[in-house]
Amino acid sequence: MGSWRPATINLVATRAGVSRATVSRVMNGKSSVAPELAARVHAAAAALEYRPSIVARGLAGGRTSTVALVVPDLANPLFQGILRSLGQAAGRASHRLLVAESNEDVAAEIEMAREARRRCDALVLCAPRMSAEVLAQLAPELEPLVLLNRAVPEVRSPQVTVDYAAGIRDLASHLEGLGHSRLAYLSGPATSASNALRLHALHELTDAGRIQLDVLPCGPSFADGHAAAGAARESGSTAVVAYNDLVALGVLSGLHELGVRVPEQMSVVGFDDIPFSAYSTPTLTTATVPTDEIGEHAWARVKALLDGSPVPADLRLRPRIVVRGSSALAP
């Protein structure tokens, strides 16, 4: 028995007694082919179980019906939520989503963005780690482009951002209202623009004399938070403000191992409101980032760019504070 091989456009053309060009026009839904010839082509394609290449059809028509999303860290549930909502929105419009992860590597991010854009109709850059200057220079060759979780005035592409400064101020104010005057901030990646916004907002509060702040190097992961628990305990702060929920959950685990009771001896707050935050022990006080909305708004802008229709204005979403069991009155 010979090995099975997929049918080709040449085989369909031969069986139907027409040219390759005629088969291509029929498969692409062109109305310029006589009904009798179209029927012969469809019959031959069905008999041979021919399936036209999606990529080839896209290249022939100048479109692939594929959109790329580049994120810095797929292990982060925040980015997973954005990926899910964007993918669902694109799917409802019969588009597919190609996903790439830069693993917090700026050089890799730049190359991935270029490569993904070459393969797809549009690109969505989520929380890009490259500098604003590099992004502004690169953006024109990446268009159609939508930016998420990063506001860069020099870039003319549509942007959907989160007001991280407002969110971190609200968290600090919540702790301040509970009597915490000295906070430890577990800092995120140095290349993260949202981390810089958080730090700037917290320093504004220290400059206003409202709080004392200890900035502790950390990172974006559960392991980073766990490793920083000892430094947080020794800082003299009564509350920890974590870069994100993964870090906060890691701190909760580390403090528990060190015998520090949360929130009786130290309060801990996170950022993002990932699903695990509502089920930790204690449950985590955090700031909600609406990932479903971010994905939907991103797709609306991608679709407008592809259709040549008016693009919705840039949008900045404000996080909402969710108070749970990990924050309490200062000891």
C-alpha positions as CSV (number, residue, x, y, z in Angstrom):
1,M,0.0,0.0,0.0
2,G,1.4,3.4,-1.0
3,S,1.7,6.2,1.5
4,W,-1.1,8.8,1.6
5,R,-0.3,12.2,0.2
6,P,-2.5,15.3,0.5
7,A,-4.1,16.4,-2.7
8,T,-2.6,19.4,-4.5
9,I,-4.1,22.1,-6.7
10,N,-2.4,20.4,-9.7
11,L,-4.3,17.2,-9.1
12,V,-7.6,19.0,-8.7
13,A,-7.0,21.0,-11.9
14,T,-6.2,17.8,-13.8
15,R,-9.2,15.9,-12.6
16,A,-11.5,18.8,-13.3
17,G,-9.9,19.5,-16.7
18,V,-9.3,23.2,-15.9
19,S,-6.2,25.3,-15.2
20,R,-4.6,25.9,-11.8
21,A,-5.7,29.5,-12.0
22,T,-9.4,28.4,-12.4
23,V,-9.1,26.2,-9.3
24,S,-7.6,29.0,-7.3
25,R,-10.4,31.4,-8.3
26,V,-13.0,28.9,-7.3
27,M,-11.4,28.0,-4.0
28,N,-11.1,31.8,-3.2
29,G,-14.8,32.3,-3.9
30,K,-14.4,34.4,-7.1
31,S,-17.5,34.9,-9.1
32,S,-15.7,35.2,-12.4
33,V,-15.8,31.4,-13.1
34,A,-18.6,29.9,-15.1
35,P,-21.0,27.8,-12.9
36,E,-20.3,24.6,-14.8
37,L,-16.5,24.9,-14.3
38,A,-17.0,25.8,-10.7
39,A,-19.1,22.7,-10.2
40,R,-16.4,20.5,-11.8
41,V,-13.8,22.0,-9.6
42,H,-15.8,21.5,-6.4
43,A,-16.6,17.9,-7.4
44,A,-12.9,17.2,-8.0
45,A,-11.8,18.9,-4.8
46,A,-14.4,16.8,-2.8
47,A,-13.4,13.6,-4.5
48,L,-9.7,14.2,-3.7
49,E,-10.4,15.6,-0.2
50,Y,-8.5,18.7,-1.2
51,R,-8.1,21.5,1.4
52,P,-6.5,24.7,0.2
53,S,-3.6,26.1,2.2
54,I,-4.8,28.8,4.5
55,V,-1.4,30.5,4.4
56,A,-1.2,30.3,0.6
57,R,-4.7,31.8,0.3
58,G,-3.7,34.6,2.7
59,L,-0.6,35.4,0.8
60,A,-2.5,35.4,-2.5
61,G,-5.0,37.8,-1.0
62,G,-2.5,39.8,1.0
63,R,-4.1,38.7,4.3
64,T,-3.5,35.7,6.6
65,S,-6.5,36.3,9.0
66,T,-3.9,35.9,11.7
67,V,-2.9,38.5,14.4
68,A,0.2,38.2,16.6
69,L,0.5,38.8,20.3
70,V,3.9,39.3,21.9
71,V,4.0,39.1,25.7
72,P,7.0,39.3,28.1
73,D,6.0,36.4,30.4
74,L,3.4,33.7,29.7
75,A,3.7,32.3,33.2
76,N,2.0,35.4,34.5
77,P,-1.8,34.9,34.7
78,L,-2.4,38.5,33.9
79,F,-1.0,38.0,30.4
80,Q,-2.8,34.7,30.1
81,G,-6.1,36.5,30.8
82,I,-5.4,39.1,28.1
83,L,-4.3,36.3,25.7
84,R,-7.6,34.4,26.4
85,S,-9.9,37.4,25.9
86,L,-8.1,38.7,22.8
87,G,-8.0,35.2,21.3
88,Q,-11.7,34.8,21.9
89,A,-12.5,38.1,20.3
90,A,-10.4,37.4,17.3
91,G,-11.9,34.0,16.9
92,R,-15.4,35.4,16.8
93,A,-14.2,37.4,13.8
94,S,-12.7,34.3,12.2
95,H,-9.1,35.3,12.9
96,R,-6.5,33.3,14.7
97,L,-4.0,34.4,17.3
98,L,-0.2,33.7,17.0
99,V,1.5,34.1,20.4
100,A,5.1,34.7,21.2
101,E,6.9,35.1,24.6
102,S,10.0,37.2,25.0
103,N,10.8,35.9,28.5
104,E,11.6,39.4,29.7
105,D,14.4,39.7,27.1
106,V,14.4,43.0,25.3
107,A,16.6,41.9,22.3
108,A,14.4,38.8,21.8
109,E,11.3,40.9,22.1
110,I,12.4,43.2,19.3
111,E,13.2,40.3,16.9
112,M,10.0,38.5,17.8
113,A,7.9,41.6,17.1
114,R,9.5,42.0,13.7
115,E,9.1,38.3,12.8
116,A,5.5,38.0,14.1
117,R,4.5,41.1,12.1
118,R,6.0,39.6,8.9
119,R,3.8,36.5,9.4
120,C,0.6,38.2,10.4
121,D,-1.8,40.9,9.4
122,A,-1.3,43.0,12.6
123,L,0.6,42.9,15.9
124,V,-0.4,43.4,19.5
125,L,2.5,44.3,21.8
126,C,1.6,43.6,25.4
127,A,3.6,45.4,28.1
128,P,6.7,45.7,25.9
129,R,10.0,45.9,27.8
130,M,12.0,47.8,25.2
131,S,12.7,51.5,25.8
132,A,10.3,54.2,24.7
133,E,12.9,55.5,22.3
134,V,13.4,52.1,20.6
135,L,9.7,51.4,20.5
136,A,9.0,54.8,18.8
137,Q,11.6,54.0,16.2
138,L,10.4,50.4,15.6
139,A,6.6,51.1,15.6
140,P,6.3,52.3,12.0
141,E,7.6,49.1,10.6
142,L,5.3,47.0,12.9
143,E,2.0,48.7,11.9
144,P,-0.8,47.8,12.0
145,L,0.1,47.8,15.7
146,V,-1.8,48.0,19.0
147,L,0.0,48.6,22.3
148,L,-1.3,47.1,25.6
149,N,-0.3,48.0,29.2
150,R,2.2,50.6,27.9
151,A,1.6,54.3,27.2
152,V,4.1,55.8,24.8
153,P,3.1,59.3,23.5
154,E,5.7,59.1,20.7
155,V,4.0,56.1,19.2
156,R,0.9,56.9,17.1
157,S,-0.5,53.4,17.2
158,P,-3.7,52.7,19.3
159,Q,-3.0,52.1,23.0
160,V,-5.0,50.4,25.8
161,T,-3.4,51.0,29.1
162,V,-3.9,50.5,32.8
163,D,-3.5,53.3,35.3
164,Y,-0.9,51.6,37.5
165,A,0.0,54.8,39.3
166,A,-3.6,55.3,40.5
167,G,-3.9,51.6,41.4
168,I,-0.8,51.6,43.6
169,R,-1.8,54.9,45.2
170,D,-5.1,53.4,46.1
171,L,-3.4,50.3,47.6
172,A,-1.1,52.5,49.6
173,S,-4.0,54.7,50.8
174,H,-5.8,51.6,51.9
175,L,-2.8,50.5,54.0
176,E,-2.3,54.1,55.3
177,G,-5.9,54.1,56.4
178,L,-5.2,50.9,58.4
179,G,-2.4,52.7,60.3
180,H,0.6,51.5,58.2
181,S,3.1,54.3,57.8
182,R,6.1,52.2,56.6
183,L,5.7,50.1,53.5
184,A,8.1,47.7,51.8
185,Y,7.7,47.7,48.0
186,L,8.9,44.5,46.2
187,S,10.0,45.9,42.9
188,G,9.4,44.3,39.6
189,P,11.6,43.9,36.5
190,A,13.8,46.9,35.8
191,T,12.6,47.0,32.2
192,S,8.9,47.1,33.2
193,A,7.3,50.5,32.5
194,S,4.4,49.6,34.8
195,N,7.0,49.0,37.6
196,A,8.4,52.5,37.0
197,L,4.9,54.0,37.3
198,R,4.3,52.2,40.5
199,L,7.6,53.4,42.0
200,H,7.0,57.0,40.9
201,A,3.6,57.1,42.5
202,L,4.9,55.6,45.8
203,H,7.8,58.1,45.9
204,E,5.3,60.9,45.5
205,L,3.6,59.7,48.6
206,T,6.9,59.6,50.5
207,D,7.7,63.1,49.2
208,A,4.4,64.3,50.6
209,G,5.3,62.9,54.0
210,R,2.5,60.3,54.0
211,I,4.5,57.1,54.2
212,Q,8.0,55.8,54.6
213,L,9.1,53.4,51.8
214,D,11.6,50.6,51.6
215,V,12.2,49.5,48.0
216,L,13.4,45.9,47.9
217,P,14.7,44.3,44.7
218,C,12.5,41.4,43.7
219,G,11.1,40.4,40.3
220,P,7.8,39.2,38.7
221,S,7.4,35.6,39.9
222,F,6.2,33.6,42.8
223,A,9.7,32.4,43.5
224,D,11.0,36.0,43.5
225,G,8.4,36.9,46.2
226,H,9.2,33.8,48.2
227,A,12.9,34.7,48.2
228,A,12.2,38.3,49.3
229,A,10.1,37.4,52.3
230,G,13.1,37.5,54.7
231,A,14.2,41.0,53.5
232,A,10.6,42.2,53.9
233,R,10.5,40.9,57.4
234,E,13.8,42.5,58.3
235,S,12.9,45.9,56.6
236,G,11.0,47.2,59.6
237,S,7.9,47.7,57.5
238,T,4.5,46.7,58.7
239,A,3.0,46.1,55.2
240,V,4.3,44.7,51.9
241,V,3.2,46.1,48.6
242,A,4.1,43.5,45.9
243,Y,4.7,44.3,42.3
244,N,2.0,41.8,41.3
245,D,-0.1,39.0,42.8
246,L,2.4,36.2,42.0
247,V,5.0,38.1,44.0
248,A,2.5,38.7,46.8
249,L,1.5,35.0,46.9
250,G,5.2,34.1,47.1
251,V,5.7,36.5,50.0
252,L,2.7,35.0,51.8
253,S,4.3,31.5,51.5
254,G,7.7,32.8,52.6
255,L,6.4,34.7,55.6
256,H,4.4,31.7,56.7
257,E,7.6,29.6,56.7
258,L,9.3,32.3,58.7
259,G,6.6,32.3,61.3
260,V,5.2,35.7,60.4
261,R,1.5,35.9,60.8
262,V,-0.4,37.7,58.0
263,P,-2.2,40.0,58.5
264,E,-1.8,40.1,62.3
265,Q,2.0,40.9,62.2
266,M,2.4,42.1,58.6
267,S,-0.1,43.0,55.9
268,V,0.5,42.0,52.2
269,V,-1.1,43.4,49.1
270,G,-0.7,42.5,45.5
271,F,-1.7,43.8,42.1
272,D,-3.7,42.3,39.1
273,D,-6.3,40.1,41.0
274,I,-5.3,36.9,39.3
275,P,-7.7,34.0,40.0
276,F,-5.5,32.4,42.7
277,S,-5.7,35.6,44.8
278,A,-9.2,34.8,46.0
279,Y,-8.1,31.4,47.2
280,S,-4.8,31.9,49.0
281,T,-4.5,31.7,52.8
282,P,-5.2,34.4,53.8
283,T,-7.1,35.7,50.7
284,L,-5.2,38.5,49.0
285,T,-6.0,42.2,49.0
286,T,-5.2,43.4,45.5
287,A,-6.0,45.7,42.6
288,T,-8.2,44.3,39.8
289,V,-6.9,44.7,36.3
290,P,-9.8,43.9,33.8
291,T,-8.1,41.5,31.5
292,D,-11.3,40.7,29.6
293,E,-11.9,44.3,28.8
294,I,-8.2,44.8,27.7
295,G,-8.5,41.9,25.2
296,E,-11.9,43.1,23.9
297,H,-10.7,46.7,23.5
298,A,-7.5,45.5,21.8
299,W,-9.4,43.5,19.3
300,A,-11.7,46.4,18.5
301,R,-8.7,48.5,17.6
302,V,-7.0,45.8,15.6
303,K,-10.2,45.2,13.6
304,A,-10.6,48.9,12.9
305,L,-7.0,49.1,11.6
306,L,-7.5,46.1,9.4
307,D,-10.9,47.3,8.0
308,G,-9.7,50.9,7.5
309,S,-12.5,52.2,9.7
310,P,-12.2,54.8,12.5
311,V,-10.1,53.6,15.3
312,P,-11.4,54.0,18.9
313,A,-9.6,56.6,21.0
314,D,-6.8,55.4,23.3
315,L,-8.1,54.0,26.6
316,R,-6.7,54.0,30.1
317,L,-8.5,51.6,32.6
318,R,-8.4,52.3,36.3
319,P,-7.9,49.3,38.6
320,R,-10.3,48.6,41.4
321,I,-9.2,47.8,44.9
322,V,-10.4,44.4,46.3
323,V,-10.0,44.2,50.1
324,R,-9.6,40.7,51.4
325,G,-7.9,38.9,54.3
326,S,-4.3,39.8,53.8
327,S,-4.5,43.4,55.0
328,A,-5.5,44.6,58.5
329,L,-4.8,47.2,61.1
330,A,-1.1,47.9,61.7
331,P,0.3,46.0,64.8
